[in-house]
């Protein structure tokens, strides 16, 4: 293998595949990434669950390939100041990295031993604008569970229903759901659960524009491809919760709130809760919302803001961090908060087709 490549192009590509390399891989070879000189320069990394392939331009004078230690290679390329690098790999898998003022040699391993990325046949295929796919993941992925005791909740649900794509994230105490339509979506009824690492890596690759990304889905794996990258991942197995039953079918109270002020008072009142005492009392009275929290070791706080509400006194308790997370993922300046009774989940909606649901908590006395 012999080639010349721009440092910035190589650094950008290698930094993105760094996220795929496991800190404690099951095979020593997985400390490395695969580098191949074909018509273009191709970099591949995998941890056997998620794999990423990046393609970048280079002046290829001799085709070939090897595997190189990802961390060392990234650190070296980052420190080199030359705008262009020459890479030459010999038959012993030693790669020489040269500039006009420096020369380095890294020992690699044979490319033939590197695990191949899976092949997709008879998959469900469709295309979505990259910006739209990023938005779907951004609006929902924050709500997935961090606790691995229920593995399916650590992933994001993708469901195709009557040519609509539904994306859902939940940890059992809150839920985020968004739905979209697009002419490329197939007329099928299918479900998949994406691991959160896969979702995060896909979002790192996508651009916030209308360029199309190709999505391929099979029962146990997904691939997302752009013009310069392809990411593949195993899917999670198991039965995802019936999320529709969690979303209240009616709303007896609807309150219109100014988002930024709401976030501000929630942040202030959050200073008076702890990891073991998370509830804040939300009191709605005519034209006003008052938040109250008290902690025996911290103290107590009370703060109000004007709201569009003209009903009788209504009180309910929530974890304020769940409400803040939902608000941060709303784009509108004003949002609707829907409620029914102190024991039914609260719902936040904005003008896009997104719904955030969070369970109420037990009241704590003033």
LOTOR-364055 format. One record per residue (C-alpha): z, x, y; residue number from 1. Coordinates in pm, whole numbers, plus 50000, padded with zeros to 5 digits. Layout:
% LOTOR-364055
pt w: Z&u: X&v: Y&drenlum: NUM
...
% end
This chain:
% LOTOR-364055
pt w: 50000&u: 50000&v: 50000&drenlum: 1
pt w: 49905&u: 50134&v: 50341&drenlum: 2
pt w: 49911&u: 49946&v: 50671&drenlum: 3
pt w: 49991&u: 49948&v: 51042&drenlum: 4
pt w: 50193&u: 49659&v: 51189&drenlum: 5
pt w: 50338&u: 49567&v: 51528&drenlum: 6
pt w: 50713&u: 49624&v: 51530&drenlum: 7
pt w: 50795&u: 49296&v: 51706&drenlum: 8
pt w: 50591&u: 49091&v: 51456&drenlum: 9
pt w: 50760&u: 49266&v: 51164&drenlum: 10
pt w: 51107&u: 49236&v: 51317&drenlum: 11
pt w: 51065&u: 48864&v: 51376&drenlum: 12
pt w: 50948&u: 48806&v: 51020&drenlum: 13
pt w: 51213&u: 49019&v: 50853&drenlum: 14
pt w: 51492&u: 48870&v: 51064&drenlum: 15
pt w: 51397&u: 48521&v: 50945&drenlum: 16
pt w: 51400&u: 48614&v: 50577&drenlum: 17
pt w: 51736&u: 48791&v: 50622&drenlum: 18
pt w: 51902&u: 48448&v: 50612&drenlum: 19
pt w: 51771&u: 48389&v: 50261&drenlum: 20
pt w: 51914&u: 48707&v: 50108&drenlum: 21
pt w: 52242&u: 48629&v: 49930&drenlum: 22
pt w: 52547&u: 48843&v: 50009&drenlum: 23
pt w: 52638&u: 48842&v: 49638&drenlum: 24
pt w: 52310&u: 48796&v: 49450&drenlum: 25
pt w: 52305&u: 48732&v: 49076&drenlum: 26
pt w: 52044&u: 49007&v: 49032&drenlum: 27
pt w: 52041&u: 49348&v: 49210&drenlum: 28
pt w: 51673&u: 49296&v: 49289&drenlum: 29
pt w: 51765&u: 48998&v: 49508&drenlum: 30
pt w: 51916&u: 49240&v: 49761&drenlum: 31
pt w: 51551&u: 49321&v: 49825&drenlum: 32
pt w: 51258&u: 49132&v: 49966&drenlum: 33
pt w: 50898&u: 49148&v: 49845&drenlum: 34
pt w: 50644&u: 49306&v: 50081&drenlum: 35
pt w: 50273&u: 49276&v: 49997&drenlum: 36
pt w: 49961&u: 49396&v: 50174&drenlum: 37
pt w: 49682&u: 49150&v: 50102&drenlum: 38
pt w: 49440&u: 49008&v: 50359&drenlum: 39
pt w: 49754&u: 48988&v: 50573&drenlum: 40
pt w: 50106&u: 49121&v: 50541&drenlum: 41
pt w: 50321&u: 48888&v: 50329&drenlum: 42
pt w: 50702&u: 48902&v: 50313&drenlum: 43
pt w: 50896&u: 48699&v: 50055&drenlum: 44
pt w: 51270&u: 48654&v: 49999&drenlum: 45
pt w: 51459&u: 48433&v: 49754&drenlum: 46
pt w: 51812&u: 48372&v: 49628&drenlum: 47
pt w: 51669&u: 48167&v: 49336&drenlum: 48
pt w: 51764&u: 47845&v: 49515&drenlum: 49
pt w: 51580&u: 47887&v: 49846&drenlum: 50
pt w: 51271&u: 48102&v: 49894&drenlum: 51
pt w: 51082&u: 48193&v: 50211&drenlum: 52
pt w: 50741&u: 48350&v: 50256&drenlum: 53
pt w: 50624&u: 48479&v: 50595&drenlum: 54
pt w: 50266&u: 48585&v: 50678&drenlum: 55
pt w: 50188&u: 48814&v: 50971&drenlum: 56
pt w: 49887&u: 49012&v: 51096&drenlum: 57
pt w: 49853&u: 49381&v: 51011&drenlum: 58
pt w: 49584&u: 49648&v: 50980&drenlum: 59
pt w: 49559&u: 49676&v: 50601&drenlum: 60
pt w: 49386&u: 49990&v: 50477&drenlum: 61
pt w: 49515&u: 49980&v: 50120&drenlum: 62
pt w: 49642&u: 49673&v: 49936&drenlum: 63
pt w: 49954&u: 49676&v: 49723&drenlum: 64
pt w: 50322&u: 49590&v: 49736&drenlum: 65
pt w: 50681&u: 49678&v: 49659&drenlum: 66
pt w: 51032&u: 49545&v: 49717&drenlum: 67
pt w: 51264&u: 49696&v: 49978&drenlum: 68
pt w: 51638&u: 49656&v: 50052&drenlum: 69
pt w: 51640&u: 49379&v: 50311&drenlum: 70
pt w: 51948&u: 49475&v: 50509&drenlum: 71
pt w: 51863&u: 49846&v: 50542&drenlum: 72
pt w: 51500&u: 49774&v: 50628&drenlum: 73
pt w: 51596&u: 49519&v: 50895&drenlum: 74
pt w: 51853&u: 49753&v: 51052&drenlum: 75
pt w: 51602&u: 50038&v: 51058&drenlum: 76
pt w: 51316&u: 49837&v: 51210&drenlum: 77
pt w: 51550&u: 49693&v: 51472&drenlum: 78
pt w: 51648&u: 50039&v: 51595&drenlum: 79
pt w: 51299&u: 50189&v: 51605&drenlum: 80
pt w: 51158&u: 50195&v: 51959&drenlum: 81
pt w: 50790&u: 50252&v: 51876&drenlum: 82
pt w: 50568&u: 49942&v: 51924&drenlum: 83
pt w: 50373&u: 50009&v: 51601&drenlum: 84
pt w: 50476&u: 50124&v: 51254&drenlum: 85
pt w: 50282&u: 50271&v: 50965&drenlum: 86
pt w: 50396&u: 50180&v: 50614&drenlum: 87
pt w: 50277&u: 50368&v: 50306&drenlum: 88
pt w: 50409&u: 50296&v: 49955&drenlum: 89
pt w: 50345&u: 50532&v: 49663&drenlum: 90
pt w: 50339&u: 50463&v: 49289&drenlum: 91
pt w: 50711&u: 50541&v: 49266&drenlum: 92
pt w: 50793&u: 50252&v: 49504&drenlum: 93
pt w: 50900&u: 50485&v: 49782&drenlum: 94
pt w: 50791&u: 50346&v: 50116&drenlum: 95
pt w: 50733&u: 50580&v: 50408&drenlum: 96
pt w: 50790&u: 50424&v: 50752&drenlum: 97
pt w: 50635&u: 50636&v: 51026&drenlum: 98
pt w: 50601&u: 50631&v: 51404&drenlum: 99
pt w: 50470&u: 50894&v: 51641&drenlum: 100
pt w: 50816&u: 51052&v: 51658&drenlum: 101
pt w: 50993&u: 50958&v: 51335&drenlum: 102
pt w: 50953&u: 50939&v: 50960&drenlum: 103
pt w: 51174&u: 50753&v: 50711&drenlum: 104
pt w: 51158&u: 50689&v: 50337&drenlum: 105
pt w: 51313&u: 50389&v: 50163&drenlum: 106
pt w: 51342&u: 50357&v: 49787&drenlum: 107
pt w: 51226&u: 50023&v: 49652&drenlum: 108
pt w: 51177&u: 49849&v: 49318&drenlum: 109
pt w: 50856&u: 49729&v: 49147&drenlum: 110
pt w: 50710&u: 49409&v: 49287&drenlum: 111
pt w: 50623&u: 49288&v: 48935&drenlum: 112
pt w: 50994&u: 49227&v: 48867&drenlum: 113
pt w: 51045&u: 49007&v: 49174&drenlum: 114
pt w: 51100&u: 48635&v: 49092&drenlum: 115
pt w: 50792&u: 48430&v: 49192&drenlum: 116
pt w: 50823&u: 48124&v: 49413&drenlum: 117
pt w: 50777&u: 47801&v: 49217&drenlum: 118
pt w: 50439&u: 47634&v: 49182&drenlum: 119
pt w: 50389&u: 47275&v: 49298&drenlum: 120
pt w: 50169&u: 47041&v: 49095&drenlum: 121
pt w: 50143&u: 46661&v: 49121&drenlum: 122
pt w: 50382&u: 46659&v: 49414&drenlum: 123
pt w: 50426&u: 46395&v: 49682&drenlum: 124
pt w: 50240&u: 46545&v: 49980&drenlum: 125
pt w: 50239&u: 46445&v: 50346&drenlum: 126
pt w: 50228&u: 46605&v: 50691&drenlum: 127
pt w: 50453&u: 46556&v: 50992&drenlum: 128
pt w: 50452&u: 46710&v: 51340&drenlum: 129
pt w: 50690&u: 47005&v: 51339&drenlum: 130
pt w: 50878&u: 46873&v: 51641&drenlum: 131
pt w: 50934&u: 46538&v: 51470&drenlum: 132
pt w: 51063&u: 46696&v: 51149&drenlum: 133
pt w: 51301&u: 46916&v: 51351&drenlum: 134
pt w: 51426&u: 46609&v: 51534&drenlum: 135
pt w: 51490&u: 46419&v: 51210&drenlum: 136
pt w: 51697&u: 46706&v: 51073&drenlum: 137
pt w: 51875&u: 46776&v: 51403&drenlum: 138
pt w: 51987&u: 46416&v: 51440&drenlum: 139
pt w: 52138&u: 46394&v: 51090&drenlum: 140
pt w: 52228&u: 46728&v: 50931&drenlum: 141
pt w: 52553&u: 46775&v: 51126&drenlum: 142
pt w: 52709&u: 46484&v: 50935&drenlum: 143
pt w: 52678&u: 46629&v: 50583&drenlum: 144
pt w: 52993&u: 46726&v: 50394&drenlum: 145
pt w: 53134&u: 47078&v: 50400&drenlum: 146
pt w: 53347&u: 47004&v: 50092&drenlum: 147
pt w: 53157&u: 47101&v: 49777&drenlum: 148
pt w: 53369&u: 46877&v: 49552&drenlum: 149
pt w: 53099&u: 46609&v: 49599&drenlum: 150
pt w: 52778&u: 46814&v: 49586&drenlum: 151
pt w: 52536&u: 46532&v: 49677&drenlum: 152
pt w: 52716&u: 46484&v: 50009&drenlum: 153
pt w: 52650&u: 46848&v: 50102&drenlum: 154
pt w: 52281&u: 46761&v: 50123&drenlum: 155
pt w: 52052&u: 46547&v: 50336&drenlum: 156
pt w: 51888&u: 46238&v: 50188&drenlum: 157
pt w: 51513&u: 46191&v: 50236&drenlum: 158
pt w: 51389&u: 45847&v: 50138&drenlum: 159
pt w: 51037&u: 45708&v: 50161&drenlum: 160
pt w: 51039&u: 45330&v: 50189&drenlum: 161
pt w: 50732&u: 45122&v: 50273&drenlum: 162
pt w: 50562&u: 45415&v: 50451&drenlum: 163
pt w: 50874&u: 45490&v: 50653&drenlum: 164
pt w: 51078&u: 45808&v: 50621&drenlum: 165
pt w: 51455&u: 45762&v: 50629&drenlum: 166
pt w: 51685&u: 46065&v: 50670&drenlum: 167
pt w: 52060&u: 46030&v: 50612&drenlum: 168
pt w: 52357&u: 46264&v: 50627&drenlum: 169
pt w: 52714&u: 46165&v: 50543&drenlum: 170
pt w: 53045&u: 46321&v: 50442&drenlum: 171
pt w: 53202&u: 45992&v: 50337&drenlum: 172
pt w: 53386&u: 45945&v: 50668&drenlum: 173
pt w: 53086&u: 45937&v: 50900&drenlum: 174
pt w: 52715&u: 45879&v: 50864&drenlum: 175
pt w: 52397&u: 45965&v: 51056&drenlum: 176
pt w: 52072&u: 45781&v: 50985&drenlum: 177
pt w: 51729&u: 45799&v: 51145&drenlum: 178
pt w: 51403&u: 45634&v: 51047&drenlum: 179
pt w: 51044&u: 45709&v: 51146&drenlum: 180
pt w: 50692&u: 45607&v: 51056&drenlum: 181
pt w: 50381&u: 45824&v: 51040&drenlum: 182
pt w: 50028&u: 45754&v: 50911&drenlum: 183
pt w: 50041&u: 46042&v: 50661&drenlum: 184
pt w: 50346&u: 45904&v: 50476&drenlum: 185
pt w: 50264&u: 45780&v: 50124&drenlum: 186
pt w: 50317&u: 45421&v: 50019&drenlum: 187
pt w: 50585&u: 45503&v: 49762&drenlum: 188
pt w: 50953&u: 45442&v: 49697&drenlum: 189
pt w: 51115&u: 45782&v: 49640&drenlum: 190
pt w: 51439&u: 45968&v: 49717&drenlum: 191
pt w: 51533&u: 46336&v: 49735&drenlum: 192
pt w: 51849&u: 46526&v: 49836&drenlum: 193
pt w: 51792&u: 46850&v: 50032&drenlum: 194
pt w: 52059&u: 47124&v: 50029&drenlum: 195
pt w: 52184&u: 47194&v: 50379&drenlum: 196
pt w: 52085&u: 47563&v: 50356&drenlum: 197
pt w: 51728&u: 47452&v: 50294&drenlum: 198
pt w: 51739&u: 47217&v: 50594&drenlum: 199
pt w: 51876&u: 47490&v: 50821&drenlum: 200
pt w: 51610&u: 47739&v: 50714&drenlum: 201
pt w: 51331&u: 47484&v: 50761&drenlum: 202
pt w: 51455&u: 47411&v: 51113&drenlum: 203
pt w: 51453&u: 47782&v: 51197&drenlum: 204
pt w: 51083&u: 47796&v: 51110&drenlum: 205
pt w: 50963&u: 47481&v: 51282&drenlum: 206
pt w: 50829&u: 47476&v: 51635&drenlum: 207
pt w: 50911&u: 47200&v: 51881&drenlum: 208
pt w: 50552&u: 47079&v: 51911&drenlum: 209
pt w: 50291&u: 46857&v: 51744&drenlum: 210
pt w: 50153&u: 47122&v: 51507&drenlum: 211
pt w: 50164&u: 46978&v: 51157&drenlum: 212
pt w: 50393&u: 47094&v: 50879&drenlum: 213
pt w: 50297&u: 47017&v: 50521&drenlum: 214
pt w: 50575&u: 46876&v: 50302&drenlum: 215
pt w: 50550&u: 46881&v: 49923&drenlum: 216
pt w: 50817&u: 46709&v: 49716&drenlum: 217
pt w: 50879&u: 46702&v: 49344&drenlum: 218
pt w: 51174&u: 46569&v: 49150&drenlum: 219
pt w: 51363&u: 46899&v: 49166&drenlum: 220
pt w: 51212&u: 47096&v: 49456&drenlum: 221
pt w: 51061&u: 47086&v: 49804&drenlum: 222
pt w: 50815&u: 47306&v: 49993&drenlum: 223
pt w: 50749&u: 47301&v: 50367&drenlum: 224
pt w: 50453&u: 47499&v: 50499&drenlum: 225
pt w: 50336&u: 47594&v: 50848&drenlum: 226
pt w: 50050&u: 47818&v: 50951&drenlum: 227
pt w: 50267&u: 48131&v: 50919&drenlum: 228
pt w: 50541&u: 48047&v: 50669&drenlum: 229
pt w: 50625&u: 47860&v: 50350&drenlum: 230
pt w: 50977&u: 47772&v: 50240&drenlum: 231
pt w: 51068&u: 47632&v: 49899&drenlum: 232
pt w: 51400&u: 47510&v: 49768&drenlum: 233
pt w: 51560&u: 47347&v: 49471&drenlum: 234
pt w: 51688&u: 46998&v: 49538&drenlum: 235
pt w: 52033&u: 46860&v: 49464&drenlum: 236
pt w: 52069&u: 46627&v: 49169&drenlum: 237
pt w: 52289&u: 46320&v: 49152&drenlum: 238
pt w: 52316&u: 45970&v: 49292&drenlum: 239
pt w: 52338&u: 45948&v: 49670&drenlum: 240
pt w: 52582&u: 45682&v: 49804&drenlum: 241
pt w: 52441&u: 45341&v: 49895&drenlum: 242
pt w: 52454&u: 45413&v: 50266&drenlum: 243
pt w: 52321&u: 45073&v: 50377&drenlum: 244
pt w: 52644&u: 44904&v: 50267&drenlum: 245
pt w: 52846&u: 45128&v: 50504&drenlum: 246
pt w: 52654&u: 45021&v: 50815&drenlum: 247
pt w: 52806&u: 44700&v: 50961&drenlum: 248
pt w: 52561&u: 44410&v: 50944&drenlum: 249
pt w: 52698&u: 44248&v: 51260&drenlum: 250
pt w: 52860&u: 44349&v: 51586&drenlum: 251
pt w: 53113&u: 44132&v: 51765&drenlum: 252
pt w: 53170&u: 44383&v: 52047&drenlum: 253
pt w: 52906&u: 44592&v: 52225&drenlum: 254
pt w: 53012&u: 44841&v: 52490&drenlum: 255
pt w: 52773&u: 45038&v: 52713&drenlum: 256
pt w: 52906&u: 45385&v: 52802&drenlum: 257
pt w: 52788&u: 45677&v: 53014&drenlum: 258
pt w: 52746&u: 45955&v: 52757&drenlum: 259
pt w: 52851&u: 46269&v: 52947&drenlum: 260
pt w: 53165&u: 46111&v: 53092&drenlum: 261
pt w: 53253&u: 45975&v: 52748&drenlum: 262
pt w: 53217&u: 46324&v: 52597&drenlum: 263
pt w: 53431&u: 46470&v: 52876&drenlum: 264
pt w: 53728&u: 46237&v: 52824&drenlum: 265
pt w: 53702&u: 46277&v: 52446&drenlum: 266
pt w: 53724&u: 46654&v: 52483&drenlum: 267
pt w: 54027&u: 46622&v: 52706&drenlum: 268
pt w: 54215&u: 46388&v: 52474&drenlum: 269
pt w: 54124&u: 46606&v: 52173&drenlum: 270
pt w: 54365&u: 46868&v: 52308&drenlum: 271
pt w: 54649&u: 46640&v: 52198&drenlum: 272
pt w: 54558&u: 46611&v: 51829&drenlum: 273
pt w: 54588&u: 46856&v: 51539&drenlum: 274
pt w: 54423&u: 46910&v: 51200&drenlum: 275
pt w: 54690&u: 46695&v: 51037&drenlum: 276
pt w: 54702&u: 46429&v: 51312&drenlum: 277
pt w: 54343&u: 46348&v: 51411&drenlum: 278
pt w: 54346&u: 45994&v: 51543&drenlum: 279
pt w: 54296&u: 45885&v: 51902&drenlum: 280
pt w: 54360&u: 45527&v: 52012&drenlum: 281
pt w: 54065&u: 45362&v: 52189&drenlum: 282
pt w: 54183&u: 45067&v: 52405&drenlum: 283
pt w: 53917&u: 44843&v: 52559&drenlum: 284
pt w: 54016&u: 44611&v: 52840&drenlum: 285
pt w: 53812&u: 44440&v: 53112&drenlum: 286
pt w: 53582&u: 44706&v: 53260&drenlum: 287
pt w: 53776&u: 44999&v: 53117&drenlum: 288
pt w: 53822&u: 45224&v: 52813&drenlum: 289
pt w: 54151&u: 45412&v: 52777&drenlum: 290
pt w: 54210&u: 45690&v: 52526&drenlum: 291
pt w: 54560&u: 45780&v: 52410&drenlum: 292
pt w: 54688&u: 46053&v: 52179&drenlum: 293
pt w: 55034&u: 46191&v: 52112&drenlum: 294
pt w: 55165&u: 46479&v: 51905&drenlum: 295
pt w: 55533&u: 46565&v: 51853&drenlum: 296
pt w: 55470&u: 46938&v: 51910&drenlum: 297
pt w: 55187&u: 46929&v: 52164&drenlum: 298
pt w: 55265&u: 46636&v: 52392&drenlum: 299
pt w: 55066&u: 46328&v: 52484&drenlum: 300
pt w: 54762&u: 46237&v: 52689&drenlum: 301
pt w: 54605&u: 45925&v: 52835&drenlum: 302
pt w: 54273&u: 45902&v: 53017&drenlum: 303
pt w: 54041&u: 45619&v: 53123&drenlum: 304
pt w: 53678&u: 45561&v: 53222&drenlum: 305
pt w: 53489&u: 45254&v: 53346&drenlum: 306
pt w: 53275&u: 45075&v: 53086&drenlum: 307
pt w: 53066&u: 44759&v: 53061&drenlum: 308
pt w: 53316&u: 44544&v: 52870&drenlum: 309
pt w: 53461&u: 44207&v: 52972&drenlum: 310
pt w: 53638&u: 44088&v: 52657&drenlum: 311
pt w: 54006&u: 44070&v: 52561&drenlum: 312
pt w: 54215&u: 44378&v: 52484&drenlum: 313
pt w: 54078&u: 44553&v: 52175&drenlum: 314
pt w: 54227&u: 44862&v: 52010&drenlum: 315
pt w: 54094&u: 45088&v: 51736&drenlum: 316
pt w: 54155&u: 45450&v: 51634&drenlum: 317
pt w: 53891&u: 45716&v: 51559&drenlum: 318
pt w: 53865&u: 46087&v: 51497&drenlum: 319
pt w: 53729&u: 46198&v: 51837&drenlum: 320
pt w: 53533&u: 46492&v: 51694&drenlum: 321
pt w: 53317&u: 46250&v: 51493&drenlum: 322
pt w: 53239&u: 46054&v: 51808&drenlum: 323
pt w: 53164&u: 46371&v: 52007&drenlum: 324
pt w: 52930&u: 46500&v: 51736&drenlum: 325
pt w: 52736&u: 46173&v: 51742&drenlum: 326
pt w: 52711&u: 46172&v: 52121&drenlum: 327
pt w: 52584&u: 46532&v: 52128&drenlum: 328
pt w: 52293&u: 46422&v: 51912&drenlum: 329
pt w: 52199&u: 46126&v: 52132&drenlum: 330
pt w: 51935&u: 46180&v: 52400&drenlum: 331
pt w: 52002&u: 45878&v: 52622&drenlum: 332
pt w: 52226&u: 45896&v: 52929&drenlum: 333
pt w: 52387&u: 45566&v: 52825&drenlum: 334
pt w: 52469&u: 45467&v: 52468&drenlum: 335
pt w: 52586&u: 45151&v: 52294&drenlum: 336
pt w: 52910&u: 45150&v: 52096&drenlum: 337
pt w: 52934&u: 44856&v: 51854&drenlum: 338
pt w: 53263&u: 44735&v: 51705&drenlum: 339
pt w: 53396&u: 44443&v: 51501&drenlum: 340
pt w: 53767&u: 44485&v: 51422&drenlum: 341
pt w: 54019&u: 44770&v: 51388&drenlum: 342
pt w: 53930&u: 44815&v: 51018&drenlum: 343
pt w: 53550&u: 44821&v: 51039&drenlum: 344
pt w: 53341&u: 45131&v: 51118&drenlum: 345
pt w: 53223&u: 45195&v: 51473&drenlum: 346
pt w: 52851&u: 45239&v: 51538&drenlum: 347
pt w: 52671&u: 45436&v: 51810&drenlum: 348
pt w: 52303&u: 45377&v: 51887&drenlum: 349
pt w: 52060&u: 45505&v: 52146&drenlum: 350
pt w: 51705&u: 45398&v: 52227&drenlum: 351
pt w: 51552&u: 45598&v: 51940&drenlum: 352
pt w: 51582&u: 45468&v: 51588&drenlum: 353
pt w: 51909&u: 45649&v: 51511&drenlum: 354
pt w: 52245&u: 45511&v: 51398&drenlum: 355
pt w: 52578&u: 45693&v: 51383&drenlum: 356
pt w: 52867&u: 45536&v: 51190&drenlum: 357
pt w: 53226&u: 45659&v: 51178&drenlum: 358
pt w: 53522&u: 45516&v: 50992&drenlum: 359
pt w: 53832&u: 45397&v: 51182&drenlum: 360
pt w: 54168&u: 45561&v: 51132&drenlum: 361
pt w: 54522&u: 45428&v: 51102&drenlum: 362
pt w: 54688&u: 45341&v: 51432&drenlum: 363
pt w: 54965&u: 45567&v: 51556&drenlum: 364
pt w: 55218&u: 45408&v: 51788&drenlum: 365
pt w: 55253&u: 45507&v: 52150&drenlum: 366
% end
